[in-house]
Amino acid sequence: MVQTRHAEGQALIESCIVIGLICLLLMGIFQLAQLFMAQEILDYAAGRGARAKAVGFNDFMVSKTVRIGAIANAGALMVPEHSGGGPWIQWTRQESPRIPHYMQSDEWELDFILNYALWDTIVWSSPASGADILHFEVNQAVPLMFFSNVFKAFFSASAVPMQGVADIENHYPLYLQ
């Protein structure tokens, strides 16, 4: 007579482990995609800032241009007040008309027209001024969506420092002679 063994739940445990590993893999892929997107946005903001600097804008206008170029990395919309949630089209409808006003405003008006939670983490620099080629850098510590505690354990931070770079011909001295 053949003896049968009763299943002890081993297949259930193995399935849970595999599902957990697949979820970790998908979250890791999503996190990498977010970091690649953040890098592209920083490069775009650096390009906009370099162009603004190359045509002779002052540092205040360059800062506003870089901030507008990096809106997608700027986090939650704080001004105008937003209840959170809802489709992205609602956010776009609120912020798009304010961008021209933001670009035309003075320093004391900026935070009352348009503001984001992470705009203060975006820093730009243009080390070589007056050269034929203008080098422009935009730096930001991009916060992680997943694995921030794991990243913090190894690197003592929950954000990844990233840099966008643009090099452009510096031609504003030709116009200002």
N, CA, C and O of each residue as an XYZ file, in Angstrom:
708
protein
N       0.833     -1.169      0.000
C       0.000      0.000      0.000
C       0.892      1.251      0.000
O       1.894      1.314      0.712
N       0.511      2.229     -0.803
C       1.288      3.459     -0.949
C       0.832      4.447      0.113
O      -0.357      4.689      0.319
N       1.840      5.005      0.778
C       1.529      6.009      1.801
C       1.532      7.400      1.164
O       2.419      7.712      0.369
N       0.564      8.222      1.502
C       0.510      9.603      1.000
C       0.921     10.553      2.108
O       0.589     10.358      3.277
N       1.654     11.587      1.712
C       2.062     12.621      2.675
C       1.114     13.806      2.549
O       0.683     14.170      1.455
N       0.819     14.367      3.641
C      -0.019     15.565      3.632
C       0.858     16.783      3.353
O       1.970     16.894      3.868
N       0.346     17.684      2.539
C       1.081     18.909      2.249
C       1.160     19.747      3.514
O       0.191     19.860      4.265
N       2.304     20.317      3.728
C       2.543     21.086      4.957
C       2.484     22.601      4.726
O       2.705     23.359      5.670
N       2.200     23.057      3.528
C       2.147     24.491      3.251
C       3.432     25.036      2.657
O       3.612     26.252      2.579
N       4.320     24.159      2.240
C       5.593     24.590      1.685
C       5.398     25.385      0.388
O       6.096     26.375      0.168
N       4.491     24.982     -0.444
C       4.245     25.687     -1.704
C       3.731     27.107     -1.450
O       4.078     28.032     -2.184
N       2.913     27.280     -0.422
C       2.405     28.605     -0.086
C       3.544     29.523      0.341
O       3.596     30.683     -0.068
N       4.440     29.016      1.149
C       5.577     29.816      1.613
C       6.479     30.188      0.443
O       6.922     31.331      0.336
N       6.750     29.229     -0.430
C       7.579     29.509     -1.603
C       6.919     30.547     -2.505
O       7.595     31.424     -3.042
N       5.617     30.451     -2.671
C       4.894     31.425     -3.494
C       4.985     32.822     -2.894
O       5.182     33.797     -3.619
N       4.845     32.922     -1.586
C       4.945     34.229     -0.921
C       6.341     34.819     -1.094
O       6.479     36.021     -1.322
N       7.365     33.999     -0.989
C       8.736     34.482     -1.169
C       8.943     34.970     -2.600
O       9.528     36.031     -2.815
N       8.470     34.207     -3.571
C       8.629     34.592     -4.974
C       7.849     35.867     -5.275
O       8.360     36.749     -5.966
N       6.634     35.981     -4.775
C       5.841     37.197     -4.993
C       6.538     38.400     -4.361
O       6.576     39.476     -4.959
N       7.084     38.230     -3.171
C       7.823     39.314     -2.521
C       9.040     39.742     -3.327
O       9.297     40.937     -3.468
N       9.787     38.788     -3.856
C      10.956     39.119     -4.672
C      10.561     39.814     -5.974
O      11.239     40.740     -6.419
N       9.475     39.370     -6.576
C       9.001     40.022     -7.803
C       8.575     41.460     -7.509
O       8.851     42.362     -8.299
N       7.907     41.676     -6.379
C       7.510     43.041     -5.996
C       8.741     43.917     -5.770
O       8.764     45.068     -6.206
N       9.760     43.391     -5.096
C      10.995     44.149     -4.896
C      11.650     44.497     -6.228
O      12.132     45.614     -6.418
N      11.665     43.550     -7.135
C      12.245     43.787     -8.451
C      11.475     44.881     -9.195
O      12.090     45.771     -9.782
N      10.153     44.828     -9.180
C       9.347     45.840     -9.865
C       9.514     47.221     -9.235
O       9.593     48.220     -9.950
N       9.568     47.288     -7.897
C       9.785     48.575     -7.239
C      11.171     49.119     -7.576
O      11.329     50.325     -7.766
N      12.172     48.249     -7.651
C      13.515     48.680     -8.032
C      13.556     49.222     -9.445
O      14.202     50.238     -9.701
N      12.876     48.561    -10.365
C      12.818     49.040    -11.748
C      12.093     50.382    -11.812
O      12.512     51.280    -12.543
N      11.014     50.522    -11.055
C      10.279     51.783    -11.025
C      11.147     52.900    -10.449
O      11.126     54.024    -10.951
N      11.916     52.595     -9.390
C      12.804     53.588     -8.788
C      13.886     54.020     -9.778
O      14.192     55.208     -9.879
N      14.462     53.071    -10.503
C      15.464     53.417    -11.514
C      14.867     54.298    -12.606
O      15.507     55.248    -13.057
N      13.659     53.991    -13.027
C      12.993     54.809    -14.043
C      12.776     56.233    -13.528
O      12.945     57.199    -14.271
N      12.404     56.354    -12.259
C      12.214     57.678    -11.670
C      13.533     58.451    -11.644
O      13.547     59.653    -11.913
N      14.633     57.781    -11.325
C      15.930     58.453    -11.289
C      16.393     58.848    -12.693
O      16.979     59.917    -12.866
N      16.143     58.010    -13.690
C      16.474     58.385    -15.069
C      15.655     59.595    -15.504
O      16.179     60.492    -16.164
N      14.369     59.627    -15.141
C      13.525     60.765    -15.470
C      14.049     62.031    -14.782
O      14.105     63.095    -15.399
N      14.429     61.917    -13.513
C      14.948     63.067    -12.776
C      16.222     63.600    -13.431
O      16.426     64.812    -13.491
N      17.074     62.706    -13.920
C      18.300     63.126    -14.601
C      17.977     63.889    -15.884
O      18.597     64.914    -16.169
N      17.022     63.400    -16.649
C      16.632     64.086    -17.885
C      16.060     65.473    -17.586
O      16.329     66.429    -18.313
N      15.278     65.576    -16.524
C      14.691     66.867    -16.156
C      15.775     67.839    -15.708
O      15.715     69.022    -16.044
N      16.766     67.363    -14.956
C      17.864     68.234    -14.534
C      18.697     68.688    -15.738
O      19.142     69.835    -15.783
N      18.906     67.809    -16.701
C      19.609     68.213    -17.922
C      18.806     69.271    -18.684
O      19.376     70.225    -19.214
N      17.487     69.099    -18.735
C      16.625     70.078    -19.395
C      16.686     71.428    -18.669
O      16.796     72.475    -19.307
N      16.615     71.398    -17.336
C      16.687     72.640    -16.560
C      18.043     73.313    -16.752
O      18.120     74.539    -16.825
N      19.108     72.522    -16.835
C      20.437     73.089    -17.080
C      20.495     73.734    -18.464
O      21.098     74.794    -18.628
N      19.880     73.111    -19.443
C      19.840     73.693    -20.782
C      19.079     75.003    -20.821
O      19.503     75.959    -21.471
N      17.954     75.045    -20.122
C      17.179     76.298    -20.067
C      17.950     77.380    -19.326
O      17.956     78.540    -19.736
N      18.604     76.993    -18.227
C      19.400     77.963    -17.480
C      20.590     78.468    -18.278
O      20.907     79.656    -18.241
N      21.250     77.568    -19.001
C      22.390     77.968    -19.831
C      21.943     78.926    -20.928
O      22.629     79.904    -21.226
N      20.802     78.642    -21.522
C      20.287     79.533    -22.560
C      19.961     80.904    -21.983
O      20.268     81.925    -22.597
N      19.340     80.933    -20.802
C      19.017     82.209    -20.160
C      20.289     82.987    -19.830
O      20.338     84.205    -20.003
N      21.300     82.295    -19.361
C      22.574     82.943    -19.038
C      23.271     83.420    -20.316
O      23.883     84.488    -20.331
N      23.176     82.627    -21.382
C      23.858     82.964    -22.635
C      23.268     84.190    -23.318
O      23.985     84.888    -24.036
N      21.997     84.469    -23.120
C      21.406     85.656    -23.740
C      21.487     86.877    -22.834
O      20.970     87.939    -23.179
N      22.132     86.736    -21.677
C      22.418     87.888    -20.837
C      21.463     88.151    -19.699
O      21.492     89.242    -19.128
N      20.612     87.195    -19.341
C      19.735     87.399    -18.188
C      20.562     87.489    -16.909
O      21.629     86.885    -16.800
N      20.055     88.250    -15.948
C      20.741     88.325    -14.658
C      20.494     87.041    -13.863
O      19.683     86.204    -14.257
N      21.200     86.897    -12.745
C      21.128     85.653    -11.968
C      19.725     85.367    -11.447
O      19.329     84.206    -11.344
N      18.969     86.413    -11.116
C      17.613     86.215    -10.615
C      16.715     85.601    -11.689
O      15.943     84.685    -11.406
N      16.816     86.100    -12.911
C      16.027     85.535    -14.012
C      16.484     84.119    -14.346
O      15.665     83.262    -14.679
N      17.785     83.874    -14.258
C      18.300     82.528    -14.519
C      17.754     81.559    -13.475
O      17.376     80.436    -13.811
N      17.710     81.983    -12.212
C      17.163     81.122    -11.150
C      15.708     80.772    -11.420
O      15.304     79.619    -11.269
N      14.921     81.763    -11.817
C      13.515     81.494    -12.122
C      13.382     80.554    -13.312
O      12.517     79.678    -13.314
N      14.219     80.725    -14.312
C      14.172     79.863    -15.493
C      14.522     78.426    -15.140
O      13.881     77.490    -15.618
N      15.539     78.251    -14.304
C      15.935     76.900    -13.876
C      14.808     76.256    -13.077
O      14.508     75.078    -13.268
N      14.190     77.012    -12.191
C      13.089     76.452    -11.393
C      11.927     76.008    -12.275
O      11.362     74.934    -12.069
N      11.573     76.825    -13.247
C      10.482     76.456    -14.152
C      10.862     75.215    -14.953
O      10.020     74.349    -15.187
N      12.108     75.124    -15.369
C      12.555     73.955    -16.119
C      12.561     72.677    -15.304
O      12.481     71.581    -15.860
N      12.656     72.812    -13.984
C      12.729     71.639    -13.106
C      11.429     71.396    -12.348
O      11.448     70.746    -11.302
N      10.314     71.893    -12.840
C       9.037     71.713    -12.143
C       8.726     70.241    -11.902
O       8.207     69.886    -10.844
N       9.031     69.391    -12.857
C       8.694     67.970    -12.701
C       9.470     67.302    -11.569
O       9.039     66.266    -11.063
N      10.602     67.872    -11.161
C      11.374     67.344    -10.028
C      11.070     68.087     -8.735
O      11.688     67.802     -7.709
N      10.145     69.021     -8.756
C       9.962     69.937     -7.641
C       9.049     69.433     -6.541
O       8.874     70.127     -5.539
N       8.470     68.276     -6.682
C       7.633     67.732     -5.614
C       6.219     68.271     -5.647
O       5.695     68.632     -6.700
N       5.616     68.317     -4.480
C       4.205     68.689     -4.357
C       4.000     70.185     -4.571
O       4.807     71.008     -4.139
N       2.920     70.512     -5.236
C       2.525     71.898     -5.465
C       2.016     72.482     -4.149
O       1.077     71.954     -3.554
N       2.640     73.582     -3.694
C       2.245     74.201     -2.429
C       1.437     75.475     -2.653
O       0.482     75.733     -1.920
N       1.801     76.267     -3.643
C       1.075     77.487     -3.986
C       0.870     77.468     -5.484
O       1.858     77.365     -6.211
N      -0.347     77.559     -5.995
C      -1.590     77.712     -5.268
C      -1.919     76.458     -4.472
O      -1.503     75.352     -4.817
N      -2.662     76.657     -3.418
C      -2.979     75.539     -2.536
C      -3.707     74.462     -3.304
O      -4.627     74.724     -4.080
N      -3.270     73.254     -3.066
C      -3.858     72.108     -3.759
C      -4.224     71.075     -2.715
O      -3.453     70.807     -1.793
N      -5.382     70.507     -2.861
C      -5.865     69.560     -1.858
C      -5.121     68.237     -1.908
O      -5.272     67.413     -1.006
N      -4.330     68.019     -2.932
C      -3.643     66.740     -3.090
C      -4.546     65.757     -3.784
O      -5.771     65.840     -3.692
N      -3.937     64.833     -4.474
C      -4.717     63.853     -5.214
C      -5.294     64.468     -6.470
O      -4.966     65.597     -6.833
N      -6.131     63.735     -7.111
C      -6.738     64.217     -8.339
C      -5.821     64.014     -9.526
O      -4.636     63.725     -9.362
N      -6.364     64.165    -10.712
C      -5.568     63.957    -11.917
C      -4.547     65.073    -12.131
O      -4.717     66.193    -11.648
N      -3.487     64.742    -12.863
C      -2.422     65.706    -13.142
C      -2.932     66.895    -13.934
O      -2.369     67.985    -13.834
N      -3.979     66.714    -14.714
C      -4.483     67.809    -15.532
C      -4.985     68.956    -14.654
O      -4.908     70.117    -15.056
N      -5.502     68.643    -13.453
C      -5.929     69.704    -12.537
C      -4.733     70.526    -12.082
O      -4.813     71.752    -12.008
N      -3.640     69.868    -11.781
C      -2.440     70.591    -11.360
C      -1.944     71.479    -12.489
O      -1.581     72.634    -12.267
N      -1.928     70.931    -13.711
C      -1.440     71.688    -14.856
C      -2.314     72.903    -15.116
O      -1.804     73.973    -15.446
N      -3.609     72.752    -14.972
C      -4.515     73.889    -15.177
C      -4.289     74.979    -14.137
O      -4.499     76.158    -14.423
N      -3.864     74.601    -12.940
C      -3.611     75.601    -11.907
C      -2.257     76.269    -12.086
O      -2.126     77.469    -11.845
N      -1.244     75.510    -12.508
C       0.098     76.083    -12.551
C       0.437     76.772    -13.870
O       1.188     77.747    -13.868
N      -0.087     76.299    -14.980
C       0.294     76.845    -16.290
C       0.035     78.343    -16.433
O       0.914     79.050    -16.926
N      -1.127     78.866    -16.026
C      -1.331     80.314    -16.156
C      -0.439     81.129    -15.222
O      -0.226     82.317    -15.462
N       0.078     80.522    -14.180
C       0.901     81.250    -13.223
C       2.367     81.352    -13.643
O       3.097     82.193    -13.119
N       2.806     80.520    -14.570
C       4.217     80.521    -14.959
C       4.638     81.860    -15.575
O       5.687     82.374    -15.186
N       3.887     82.459    -16.515
C       4.299     83.779    -17.022
C       4.336     84.848    -15.923
O       5.227     85.698    -15.919
N       3.379     84.812    -14.996
C       3.389     85.771    -13.884
C       4.602     85.538    -12.989
O       5.212     86.489    -12.500
N       4.945     84.281    -12.780
C       6.121     83.944    -11.972
C       7.385     84.502    -12.623
O       8.244     85.058    -11.939
N       7.500     84.356    -13.934
C       8.691     84.835    -14.636
C       8.784     86.361    -14.628
O       9.885     86.903    -14.711
N       7.653     87.064    -14.528
C       7.655     88.524    -14.537
C       7.717     89.126    -13.140
O       7.816     90.346    -13.008
N       7.662     88.317    -12.108
C       7.525     88.841    -10.747
C       8.866     89.230    -10.136
O       9.935     88.864    -10.625
N       8.762     89.988     -9.048
C       9.933     90.348     -8.254
C      10.181     89.278     -7.208
O       9.368     88.375     -7.011
N      11.321     89.398     -6.541
C      11.731     88.353     -5.600
C      10.744     88.170     -4.450
O      10.496     87.042     -4.024
N      10.189     89.246     -3.954
C       9.285     89.131     -2.808
C       7.943     88.522     -3.190
O       7.206     88.082     -2.308
N       7.602     88.480     -4.475
C       6.319     87.940     -4.929
C       6.360     86.453     -5.273
O       5.309     85.818     -5.368
N       7.533     85.894     -5.458
C       7.667     84.548     -6.021
C       6.872     83.488     -5.275
O       6.098     82.749     -5.883
N       7.059     83.409     -3.966
C       6.439     82.329     -3.192
C       4.923     82.432     -3.125
O       4.252     81.457     -2.786
N       4.373     83.602     -3.443
C       2.920     83.766     -3.418
C       2.274     83.451     -4.766
O       1.054     83.319     -4.856
N       3.084     83.332     -5.802
C       2.554     83.040     -7.135
C       2.613     81.551     -7.430
O       1.618     80.954     -7.841
N       3.787     80.947     -7.217
C       3.986     79.540     -7.538
C       5.101     79.008     -6.651
O       6.177     79.600     -6.581
N       4.849     77.895     -5.974
C       5.866     77.322     -5.092
C       5.663     75.813     -4.996
O       4.537     75.316     -5.009
N       6.763     75.113     -4.900
C       6.762     73.652     -4.787
C       7.590     73.243     -3.581
O       8.454     73.989     -3.121
N       7.316     72.054     -3.080
C       7.963     71.580     -1.858
C       9.474     71.414     -2.011
O      10.211     71.665     -1.058
N       9.949     71.004     -3.170
C      11.375     70.699     -3.337
C      12.131     71.726     -4.176
O      13.254     71.455     -4.601
N      11.550     72.886     -4.424
C      12.267     73.883     -5.215
C      13.527     74.363     -4.520
O      14.491     74.736     -5.188
N      13.542     74.362     -3.203
C      14.728     74.825     -2.483
C      15.894     73.854     -2.596
O      17.025     74.216     -2.270
N      15.646     72.632     -3.050
C      16.733     71.662     -3.195
C      17.421     71.764     -4.553
O      18.405     71.066     -4.796
N      16.923     72.615     -5.432
C      17.500     72.773     -6.768
C      18.467     73.953     -6.743
O      18.071     75.089     -6.482
N      19.746     73.667     -7.020
C      20.802     74.678     -6.959
C      21.527     74.696     -8.302
O      21.816     73.642     -8.869
N      21.815     75.874     -8.801
C      22.526     75.976    -10.075
C      23.824     76.733     -9.900
O      23.989     77.508     -8.958
N      24.745     76.497    -10.825
C      26.003     77.237    -10.832
C      26.524     77.312    -12.262
O      26.283     76.427    -13.083
N      27.231     78.377    -12.528
C      27.869     78.577    -13.825
C      29.286     79.050    -13.559
O      29.546     80.253    -13.534
N      30.211     78.106    -13.358
C      31.551     78.451    -12.893
C      32.329     79.402    -13.802
O      32.935     80.353    -13.311
N      32.327     79.169    -15.102
C      33.141     79.973    -16.010
C      32.263     80.987    -16.729
O      31.443     80.624    -17.572
N      32.440     82.251    -16.393
C      31.665     83.301    -17.034
C      32.580     84.100    -17.953
O      33.738     84.346    -17.613
N      32.080     84.500    -19.096
C      32.867     85.285    -20.031
C      33.646     84.450    -21.033
O      34.241     85.009    -21.955
N      33.662     83.156    -20.887
C      34.359     82.290    -21.836
C      33.496     82.092    -23.081
O      32.319     82.454    -23.104
N      34.101     81.514    -24.108
C      33.340     81.251    -25.337
C      32.272     80.188    -25.129
O      31.194     80.261    -25.719
N      32.567     79.213    -24.301
C      31.610     78.152    -23.990
C      31.147     78.337    -22.550
O      31.962     78.407    -21.631
N      29.862     78.415    -22.368
C      29.271     78.574    -21.037
C      28.934     77.197    -20.482
O      28.168     76.448    -21.089
N      29.498     76.870    -19.345
C      29.227     75.589    -18.676
C      28.223     75.867    -17.565
O      28.432     76.760    -16.744
N      27.144     75.111    -17.539
C      26.061     75.356    -16.585
C      25.703     74.050    -15.897
O      25.567     73.017    -16.553
N      25.548     74.090    -14.576
C      25.226     72.896    -13.793
C      24.005     73.150    -12.924
O      23.843     74.232    -12.360
N      23.152     72.144    -12.822
C      22.003     72.171    -11.917
C      22.110     70.939    -11.030
O      22.192     69.816    -11.529
N      22.109     71.145     -9.718
C      22.235     70.048     -8.756
C      20.961     69.922     -7.938
O      20.307     70.915     -7.618
N      20.622     68.687     -7.606
C      19.473     68.425     -6.742
C      19.668     67.082     -6.056
O      20.157     66.128     -6.660
N      19.283     67.020     -4.798
C      19.214     65.745     -4.083
C      17.812     65.195     -4.319
O      16.850     65.653     -3.703
N      17.697     64.217     -5.204
C      16.398     63.674     -5.606
C      15.955     62.641     -4.582
O      16.644     61.639     -4.391
N      14.816     62.858     -3.915
C      14.361     61.892     -2.905
C      13.902     60.585     -3.541
O      13.325     60.572     -4.628
N      14.170     59.496     -2.845
C      13.775     58.175     -3.324
C      12.337     57.886     -2.937
O      11.888     58.274     -1.859
N      11.614     57.207     -3.814
C      10.241     56.814     -3.520
C      10.208     55.502     -2.742
O       9.405     55.334     -1.825
N      11.082     54.584     -3.115
C      11.163     53.284     -2.464
C      12.584     53.111     -1.936
O      13.510     53.780     -2.395
N      12.744     52.244     -1.003
C      14.067     51.866     -0.494
C      14.821     53.021      0.153
O      16.045     52.953      0.262
N      14.140     54.077      0.584
C      14.858     55.202      1.173
C      15.547     54.803      2.471
O      16.645     55.284      2.752
N      14.935     53.943      3.261
C      15.578     53.508      4.505
C      16.785     52.626      4.235
O      17.789     52.718      4.942
N      16.702     51.772      3.220
C      17.850     50.937      2.860
C      18.981     51.820      2.352
O      20.141     51.618      2.714
N      18.649     52.795      1.516
C      19.661     53.712      0.991
C      20.282     54.519      2.122
O      21.491     54.751      2.138
N      19.448     54.948      3.073
C      19.939     55.727      4.208
C      20.897     54.905      5.063
O      21.861     55.450      5.599
N      20.650     53.607      5.202
C      21.525     52.755      6.007
C      22.927     52.676      5.415
O      23.907     52.603      6.156
N      23.034     52.690      4.096
C      24.342     52.562      3.462
C      24.996     53.899      3.138
O      26.223     54.000      3.147
N      24.206     54.920      2.854
C      24.767     56.185      2.395
C      24.406     57.371      3.287
O      24.721     58.508      2.936
N      23.766     57.149      4.409
C      23.362     58.165      5.386
C      22.538     59.294      4.760
O      22.655     60.445      5.179
N      21.729     58.986      3.788
C      20.823     59.961      3.174
C      19.668     59.209      2.535
O      19.796     58.035      2.188
N      18.553     59.884      2.385
C      17.411     59.254      1.723
C      17.153     59.883      0.358
O      16.057     59.773     -0.192
N      18.171     60.538     -0.176
C      18.067     61.154     -1.495
C      19.359     60.903     -2.268
O      20.429     60.722     -1.687
N      19.231     60.898     -3.573
C      20.383     60.668     -4.444
C      20.832     62.008     -5.021
O      20.049     62.672     -5.701
N      22.075     62.421     -4.767
C      22.542     63.670     -5.373
C      22.732     63.490     -6.876
O      23.431     62.579     -7.319
N      22.104     64.367     -7.654
C      22.176     64.275     -9.112
C      22.556     65.631     -9.685
O      22.384     66.667     -9.043
N      23.076     65.603    -10.908
C      23.534     66.833    -11.544
C      23.162     66.830    -13.021
O      23.395     65.856    -13.736
N      22.583     67.933    -13.456
C      22.330     68.153    -14.872
C      23.340     69.155    -15.396
O      23.639     70.144    -14.727
N      23.864     68.911    -16.578
C      24.930     69.743    -17.134
C      24.555     70.167    -18.548
O      23.982     69.392    -19.314
N      24.887     71.409    -18.879
C      24.697     71.905    -20.244
C      25.869     72.809    -20.601
O      26.315     73.616    -19.785
N      26.351     72.670    -21.802
C      27.386     73.546    -22.352
C      26.801     74.221    -23.587
O      26.240     73.566    -24.466
N      26.943     75.545    -23.634
C      26.344     76.302    -24.729
C      27.280     77.453    -25.081
O      28.058     77.911    -24.245
N      27.198     77.909    -26.313
C      28.033     79.026    -26.728
C      27.581     80.293    -26.010
O      26.394     80.616    -25.984
N      28.529     80.994    -25.436
C      28.246     82.207    -24.685
C      28.299     83.392    -25.651
O      29.377     83.918    -25.927
N      27.150     83.811    -26.162
C      27.143     84.853    -27.181
C      26.536     86.178    -26.729
O      26.391     87.081    -27.552
N      26.178     86.330    -25.461
C      25.579     87.604    -25.065
C      26.566     88.766    -25.117
O      26.123     89.895    -25.332
N      27.904     88.565    -24.931
C      28.786     89.733    -25.071
C      28.729     90.359    -26.472
O      28.986     91.554    -26.621
N      28.396     89.568    -27.495
C      28.282     90.117    -28.845
C      27.143     91.123    -28.940
O      27.235     92.108    -29.673
N      26.058     90.868    -28.189
C      24.898     91.752    -28.243
C      25.061     92.980    -27.361
O      24.444     94.013    -27.616
N      25.880     92.876    -26.337
C      25.987     93.955    -25.360
C      27.195     94.857    -25.602
O      27.542     95.651    -24.728
N      27.844     94.760    -26.762
C      29.001     95.622    -27.058
C      28.562     96.985    -27.502
O      29.399     97.839    -27.792
